[in-house]
Amino acid sequence: MNIIVTGASKGVGFQTVLRLNDNPGNKLVAIARNGDLLAKLKNSARYPENIQIVPFDLKDFFLYKSELLKNILRAIENVDVLINNAGLLINKSFDSQSEEDFNLQMEINFKVPFMLTQLLLPYFNTNAHVLNISSMGSVQGSAKFQGLSIYSSSKAALAVLTECLAEELKDKGIKSNCLALGATQTEMLAEAFPGYIAPISAADMGRYVADFAISGHKYFNGKILPVALTTP
């Protein structure tokens, strides 16, 4: 399968790529800003020749067609799975969040998946899977945490986009689902909540995301699925 993963240099994205790379039949495009960390990913892979790393700042929307798409198409001609995993979390109280904080989180957590999915639309195979990675904080009725007002709201927008894509793309045979992840031990979590130890490792969550990306759309479409050990 031809698979694209954003936010692939760290955390869940990094581990998802490694899990998917265990299958030598998968061709992977790993996208992130940090080229050094992407090189580390490739060096850690079982079949490094099957991973095309693409160092690219996904906020550079004006370069999507001229640069990003060109680099993707060097590795694959079409797309079976797109995992919109890239995310940004800024932990600040509601009254101290700046306009820049708002714009950055909305861009990375919502606009990037929207624009990238749209960019790749002509290249999706029939029965392709768009998998959006959201957060339990985006789910209505779930426990909320101080400092995450913009982050959770931006991830909620991504969840609703998932439902809309299932309707918009059904005539093309493209499926769309969203995994709302609970607390996972990643670099982003450690930076936002120093000292907190999550109940799930990035490696375990990466395995789950990878397996769902390959087969979840056989059973689900337009669904927002919580992946957490706690209730609510």
C-alpha angles and dihedrals in degrees: 000000000000109000134180121199124186123201087031100150098078146015121355094357092054092049093044091057092049091051093048090047090061085080107071089204092068122092111202135199110198116196128191140128097249112075094186092057090046089053088052088052092053092047089052094052126105092222105025092171088068094059123082109194117209116191103203137143103234091205088071093089093163089064096051097099099032099043116006098047091045091055092047093051091052087069104032135017096206140014131242098170133020115189110195096200105142111115143166126208122189111184107209134133116264093252093052100047108114130213088254090054089051095048095045095051094043091048097049099035100040116006095049095055090045095050096040094050089049092048093053097043095104090053101050116114120227109278091022118159127228107196117190119197112216135159137256086241088069094059116099111245095019123124113278128210132213115254096031102085096119096034094052092043093051091050090049088056089053090051092053090046087058091058091047093050091054088059097038095049102036093101088057092051093243118143126210129196138165130216113205101205124209123216110318127180102251136140090255092055093046091052094048096042109026113203096016115127114205121216094233127057123226089242093055093046091046090055091051093048092048094050092046092048090058100043111008095092089062087072106021138046128174091003130143105209123191115224104191142115095223135075125248 
